Structures are given as C-alpha cells and as structure tokens.
C-alpha cells in the first residue's frame, strides 16, 4: 500500500482573503487522502499598523490558534502549497521572509524532489497575480522542486482563467473568494496531491 502523502499549506493573509483560499487548499488535499498541515507565516507588520485596520486586527484574532510555519514543515512535507497576496507583483514580505530562512534545508538538498504549487490574491484586477506566482516558482526551481500548476486540466479553469495557480481579485479585501476561486484552489491542491503521490511512489520504487 502506498504511503500517505504529506501536504503543508503555508500561507500569509492580512485580512483573511488568502486564508480562505488556504482553508480550501487544505480541505481539498485532505479529501484527496493527504495528511495536511495548515500553517501561517509570522506577521512582520507592527501592532499599530494592524490595529489601524479593523479587518486586519479581526483576522489576526480569528487565526491566533493557527500554528506558525517552521522549516520542519517543509522537510516533513511531500507537497508544499504556498499562498500569499500580491505586493507590487511579488509575494508579500511575510512569506518571503519565511522562505529566506530555508537556506540550511536547501544546502542539505532537503527541499528537492518535492511537489510545489501556489495561489494568490490581489486587490485589483490585473494586480500582479500571474507575476506573483511565476516569481514564486523561481524559488521552487532553485530548490529542485517539481512545480505543479492547475493548467487548463478542468473545464472550470476556462472560467477561472489562470493556468499558473489559483487566484482571486478581492477589491481591496471587500470581496471574499467565490466558488470559482475556491474551486480553482481545490483543483490546484488535488492535482498537487495526485502528482505528489505518483512522484513519491516512483522515488520509493
């Protein structure tokens, strides 16, 4: 019997938009038979900035029991799915800071031969969704990972429209992810689990 695939969903979210997508990814991975860890990265913004935004403050309280990501979550996982909102066409600094702590694992080769995928959100349409995902994929290439994107592998993707990964336009945090965005996130996760399982079985063989 094949070993169970281990999936780490690691995300950053300020007001909860990307968090909702992370929940969808974690749920879909679990439905696909994986063992799942949902982890948030450490917040870097000062308390006064968070308190000045009611949505930001509320989301911090809502997710205070979600464990913070550690390098061990990466070494543990067979599949890693990252999520973060866009900042100027790149991932948010909070997720980048976490990635920047992975040097020791990278040097050991511990990040290679894993499946990686991602999702993102922007405040406005054409706000950098594709460039954010593509720039994040550059990290995976350095790690020696296997990048898995949803592509146009399901009819729903012709509505979602982003072959690189799930994405959503939130209108500055006012519009939560709809069934299209959450469906694309679930498809991304399930596809990553399926290919991760095949890769794991192939490496074990």
C-alpha positions in Angstrom: 0.0 0.0 0.0 1.4 3.4 -0.9 2.4 5.7 1.9 0.1 8.7 2.6 1.2 11.9 1.0 2.0 14.7 3.5 0.9 18.2 2.5 1.9 21.5 4.0 -0.3 24.5 3.2 1.7 27.6 4.2 0.2 31.0 3.7 0.2 34.7 4.7 -3.0 36.6 4.9 -3.7 40.1 6.3 -7.4 40.4 6.3 -8.4 36.8 5.6 -8.8 36.6 1.8 -5.8 34.3 1.3 -6.6 32.5 4.5 -9.9 31.4 3.0 -8.1 30.0 0.0 -5.6 28.2 2.2 -8.5 26.5 4.0 -9.9 25.4 0.6 -6.5 24.0 -0.3 -6.1 22.2 3.0 -9.6 20.7 2.8 -9.2 19.6 -0.8 -5.8 18.0 0.0 -7.4 16.1 2.9 -10.3 14.9 0.6 -7.6 13.6 -1.8 -6.3 11.4 1.0 -3.3 13.5 2.2 -2.2 14.2 5.7 -2.3 18.0 6.0 -0.6 20.8 8.0 -2.1 24.3 7.7 0.5 26.9 8.7 0.6 30.7 8.7 3.9 32.6 8.4 4.9 35.1 11.1 3.5 38.5 10.8 6.1 41.3 10.4 3.9 44.4 10.5 3.9 46.5 13.7 1.0 46.2 16.1 -0.1 49.8 15.5 -0.5 49.1 11.7 -2.6 46.1 12.4 -4.8 47.8 14.9 -5.4 50.7 12.5 -7.2 48.3 10.1 -10.3 46.6 11.7 -10.2 43.8 9.2 -6.6 43.1 9.8 -7.0 43.1 13.5 -10.1 40.9 13.4 -8.3 38.4 11.2 -5.3 38.2 13.5 -7.6 37.3 16.4 -9.5 34.8 14.2 -6.4 32.9 13.3 -4.4 33.2 16.6 -4.7 29.4 17.1 -3.2 28.6 13.7 0.4 27.3 14.1 3.2 29.4 12.6 5.2 27.7 9.9 8.6 26.3 10.7 11.3 24.9 8.5 10.4 21.5 9.8 7.1 21.8 8.0 9.0 21.9 4.7 11.2 18.9 5.4 8.2 16.9 6.7 6.1 17.5 3.6 6.0 15.7 0.2 3.9 18.5 -1.2 4.0 22.2 -0.3 1.4 24.7 -1.3 2.2 28.3 -0.7 -0.3 31.2 -0.6 0.2 34.9 -0.3 -1.3 38.1 -1.5 0.5 40.2 -4.1 2.7 43.1 -3.2 3.8 45.1 -6.3 3.6 41.9 -8.4 5.5 39.8 -6.0 4.7 37.8 -2.9 4.1 39.6 0.4 7.2 40.1 2.5 6.0 37.9 5.3 6.1 34.8 3.1 9.4 35.9 1.5 10.9 36.2 5.0 9.9 32.6 5.8 11.4 31.4 2.5 14.6 33.3 3.3 15.1 31.1 6.4 15.3 27.9 4.4 18.9 28.1 3.4 20.1 25.3 5.7 17.4 22.9 4.3 18.3 23.9 0.7 22.0 23.4 1.4 21.2 19.8 2.6 19.1 19.1 -0.5 16.1 18.6 1.8 13.8 20.8 -0.4 14.5 18.9 -3.7 12.2 16.3 -5.3 9.0 17.7 -3.6 5.9 19.0 -5.4 5.3 22.7 -5.1 2.2 24.7 -6.0 0.8 28.1 -5.1 -2.2 30.5 -5.0 -2.5 34.3 -4.6 -4.9 37.2 -4.4 -4.8 40.8 -5.4 -6.8 43.9 -4.5 -7.5 44.8 -8.1 -7.9 43.1 -11.5 -4.6 42.5 -13.2 -2.9 43.4 -10.0 0.0 41.0 -10.5 -1.5 37.6 -9.9 0.5 35.9 -12.7 3.8 37.6 -12.0 3.5 36.8 -8.3 3.0 33.1 -9.0 5.8 33.0 -11.6 8.2 34.8 -9.3 7.4 32.3 -6.6 8.1 29.4 -9.0 11.6 30.7 -9.3 12.2 29.7 -5.7 11.0 26.2 -6.4 13.3 25.9 -9.4 16.3 26.8 -7.1 15.1 24.2 -4.6 15.0 21.5 -7.3 11.3 21.1 -6.8 8.6 19.9 -9.2 6.2 22.7 -10.0 2.6 21.6 -10.4 0.1 24.2 -11.7 -3.6 23.6 -12.5 -3.3 24.5 -16.1 -6.4 24.0 -18.1 -6.9 20.5 -16.9 -10.6 21.0 -15.9 -13.4 22.9 -17.7 -13.7 25.2 -14.7 -10.3 26.6 -15.5 -11.7 28.3 -18.6 -13.8 30.3 -16.2 -11.1 30.8 -13.5 -8.6 31.7 -16.3 -5.3 31.4 -14.5 -3.3 28.3 -15.6 -0.4 29.1 -13.2 -2.3 28.7 -9.9 -5.5 29.7 -8.2 -6.0 33.5 -7.8 -8.7 35.9 -6.8 -9.4 39.6 -7.0 -10.7 40.9 -3.7 -11.5 44.6 -4.4 -9.2 45.7 -1.6 -10.4 42.9 0.7 -14.1 43.6 0.2 -14.9 40.6 -1.9 -14.2 37.1 -0.4 -13.2 34.3 -2.7 -16.1 32.9 -4.7 -16.8 29.4 -5.8 -14.7 29.9 -8.9 -11.6 31.0 -6.9 -12.1 28.3 -4.2 -12.7 25.7 -6.9 -9.5 26.6 -8.6 -7.7 26.4 -5.3 -9.1 23.0 -4.6 -8.2 21.8 -8.1 -4.6 23.1 -7.6 -4.4 21.2 -4.3 -5.8 17.9 -5.5 -3.6 18.0 -8.6 -0.6 18.6 -6.5 -1.5 15.7 -4.2 -2.1 13.3 -7.1 1.2 14.1 -8.7 3.0 14.2 -5.4 1.7 10.6 -4.7 2.9 9.4 -8.1 6.3 11.0 -7.5 6.6 9.6 -4.0 5.8 6.1 -5.2 8.3 6.4 -8.1 11.1 7.6 -5.8 10.3 4.8 -3.3 10.4 2.2 -6.1 
